[in-house]
Amino acid sequence: MDKIIPNTGEEKLDQAIKQWLKYDKNPKTSEAVQQLVADGNVEELRVSFGLRMEFGTAGLRAAMGAGTSRMNDLTIIQTTQGFCSYLEKSFPDLKERGVVVGFDARAHPPSGSSSIRFAKLAAAVFISHGVPVYLFSDITPTPFVPYTVTQMSLCAGIMVTASHNPKQDNGYKVYWANGAQIISPHDHGIASAIEENLEPWPQSWDETIIKDSPLLKDPYADINRDYFQDIQKHCFHREINKASKIKFVHTSVHGVGHKFVQSAFKAFDFAPPLAVAEQKDPDPEFSTVKYPNPEEGKGVLTLSFALADKEGAQVILANDPDADRLAVAEKQDSGEWKVFSGNELGALLGWWIFICWKEQNIDPCALKDVYMLASTVSSKILRAIALKEGFHFEETLTGFKWMGNRGKQLLDQKKTVLFAFEEAIGYMCSPVVLDKDGVSASAITAELCSYLAIRNMTLSQQLKAIYEEYGYHITKASYFICHDSKTIKQLFERLRNFEGENTYPKTCGSFEVSGVRDLTTGYDSSQADKKAVLPTSKSSQMITFTFSNGGVATMRTSGTEPKIKYYTELCVPPGNSDPEQLKTELSSLVDAIVEHFFEPQKNSLKPQPE
């Protein structure tokens, strides 16, 4: 057969397009590729077919559209075939236990892509191989998938979602039999199995096989009932909730969260929160926001502020579109709204969940088996609380996959895992879901607010009280955008060979460096053998500097975006600290790190847009 795109000299690209046109049965994506070929649009073909989406520990995430680098019917079928094949090798009882598949409300009409379409194709692949599939009949929050894996002892879970990514994106998130997101070696194993199963199996395109299959089950009603019963174990002040005068506003930011948060409030005996009407129903266009990510702060909450001001509401709860994250804002006496950072809300929820646990457990011996977790780039406030109160605190690598897997290990050892959080507004307030969960976190935050209100306290006042008791923890995080991987590598290599080979900076401007941990190379100056305790990865850059003034700064590359992120914190022991002075000191430290370690001008780095 002749070349499809002549005179480019790109045999690999040509082969990828030929294979695609042979396998793809979606007329929209197939015709789009044929049109690009007819137009001789080599540039766009290179973008679509130059690479295959990389299957990692977060599964897949990419724009929807035609080609091997995009989310579409064919790449979903290929991914699911690989996953199914890998599960068959890993679980002899896969055909007895089965898998769960959930989906959000994303859609991309130009390519005929949508989360529900991808979910049904994934189900068809498994059913064609005799594997039972628990396919939700309607949209659900992401936490329902890991919950279902655990609740029904399934082999795996798939959630079709791109969470808070832009509207054109979609994703394929994978959970293992332990109810946590996959970690190595499963990511590599699944990636290899995908490559071995690129040709669609005979029935993979036949979505109709799932319609009357005895292997297809709908867990929607059972999981809705069981989940809301389970999270009630964390409702400790039902009478206060019933009588609460606090008005809450909730936004699901055009995602799936609305009715599930309403159900969570009902489970905790609250009056329903006021919903932001323009954002309560799923809308794949995300028509009222630039980015559907409540972590971006005030810009995403504009309509919430307006409704809360109009209705006299004091607290705003915002979920991201797949409802696994939670942002919280509170009206201040000045009339301004304070949006809590992920670290601040982590401090509040960690303190609250511990207080509630302590009231139920008077035996001091029980403390020795209590654990809280946070990712290494998150605030160390839980460590300070743990040191004073006597429970255990552990930090993990960045991402809930690590906290979920570590949480499961601890639970298997009969330990109590009370809480885990990451600074990117993710909270695991109940071990029934071994992942972040914005639905249970919404109801638990509402109970905290109502409990504080009868003591004439606000969240902001309680946060200050926590810092005064356990020591101030002031944080500041941001990022630089850099599309050049060579520049990024040079930037980190310079820090590793600062004054000769294998030497790190001893100072940063006027700040003295007291310790260095490099999780790319496995070096940790604080350990006797100089080896890091946390797992290391050569494929990502991550260095943490500790400063003699109590400051900590981590610089790391993002796994999903062209960003170098930095996370800084100033931790001081309890005492008469002046938070404003600490903020000034932290700002000076950040300025020094930017100037001496990042060198943005020299490296052509773009700062985070305002």
Buried (B, 14 or more C-beta within 10 A) or exposed (E): EEBBBEEBEBEEBBEBBBBBEEBBEBEBBBEBBBEBBEEEBBEBBBBBBBEBBEBBBBBBBBBBBBBBBBBBBBBBBBBBBBBBBBBBEBBEEBBEBBBBBBBBBBBBEEBBBBBBBBBBBBBBBBBBBEBBBBBBEEBBBBBBBBBBBBBBEBBBBBBBBBBBBEBBBBBBBBBBBBBBBBBEEBBEBBBBBBEEBBEBBEBBBBBEBBEEBEBBBEBBEBBBEBBBEBBBEBBBBEEBBEEBEBBBBBBBBBBBBBBBBBBBBEBBBBBEBBBBEBBBEBBBEBEBBEBBBBBBBEEBBEBBBEBBEEEEBBBBBBBBBBBBBBBBBBBEEEEEBBBBBBBBBBBBBBBBBBEBBBEEEEEEEBBEBBBBBBBBBBBBBBBBBBEEBEBBBBBBBBBBBBBBBBBBEBBEEEBBBBBBBBBBBBBBBBBBBBBBBBBBBBBBBBBBBBBBBEEEBBBBEBBBEBBBEBBBBBBBBEBBBBEEEEBBEEBBEEBBEBEEEEEBBEEBBEBEBBBBBBBBBBBBBEEEEEEBEBEBBEEBBBBBBBBEBBBBBBBBBBBEEBBBBBBBBBBBEEEEBEBEEBBEBBBBBBEBBBEBBBEBEEBEBEEEEE
